[in-house]
Amino acid sequence: MMLVRTGCVLTYEASEAISLLLLIRPRRGPEQTVLQELMDTSSVLPLEELGDSHGNAVVRTTLLPGTTRFRHDALFLVSSQPHGGKPAATSRTPVAQLPADALRYTFASRYCESDRLAGFAASEFGHITDGAELAQAICEWTYRNIEYRYGSGSALLSACDVIGRRYGVCRDFAHVMIALCRALDMPARYVAGHMPYFGVPEADIGVDFHAYCEVYFGGQWHVFDPRHNKPHPARIKIAHGMDAVDAAFATIYGNARLVDLQVWAYEVTGTGEQPGDAVTVVRGNDGSAIKLMPA
């Protein structure tokens, strides 16, 4: 087991009162035990806690005119075993035997137009009958055929768009893999969370939210990360859903501007570090995080 600290600061500017939904509190479960947690805001208005249809922890509030800051910070106890390793050969679960809560993840959605990709998916992967092999093949195809370009994301881009232009950010990689899995009737869902930094030279690890996938076969959900296509320990899941619509860190009902975003995720190896302590992000020459430490 290991101790991981995750958190974020979001600062918005608004010219009028605007409703806001935040999805920044990680899910609870046996795979990620919260030890300490802090959720606060500079606003005088309360934070209302809700649960959505996917079981995610949503916070509802109102942005008042001016600047409003939100901070979430937590310590989690998680397994040190990597997520996203290649699973053993496992039969696909027939649609007729899928549990009710997995069926919805076979449907097409706004960003994952599996209905439009059925022919392509069948020609590329239709010969694969094993569930684990199929999911891994789709993950590897996405990783090898989509170029990662930091900052190239857009809320207007779907899986079909990304396959056409062949580059994107982590959410685009996730949408492509999900759409291809669903096109072959295999349940797949979008996951948003934290990917802690452990010395891997990637600009998007440990200092930003991360999107990846979970695919259902063999009676359980399995983690796949087509952006990196390799195991990574201590992922902290914030939310899951059909696609990025269900797992956006903020949904704003009006005109407000995000003026500051800070995200951290790293292993805590010392003593005395607690949620609410200041954090400093130190980057290497290649843009990757070297260390996150209390200021």
Secondary structure by P-SEA (a helix, b strand, c coil): cbbbbbcbbbbbbbccbbbbbbccccccccccccccccccccccbbbbbbccccbbbbbbbbbcccbbbbbbbbbbbbbcccccccccccccccccccccccccccccccccccccaaaaaaacccccccaaaaaaaaaaaaaacbbbbcccccccccaaaaaaaccccaaaaaaaaaaaaaaacbbbbbbbbbbbbccccccccccbbbbbcccccccbbbbbbccccccccccccccccccccccccccccccccccbbbbbbbbbcccccccccbbbbbbcccccccccccc
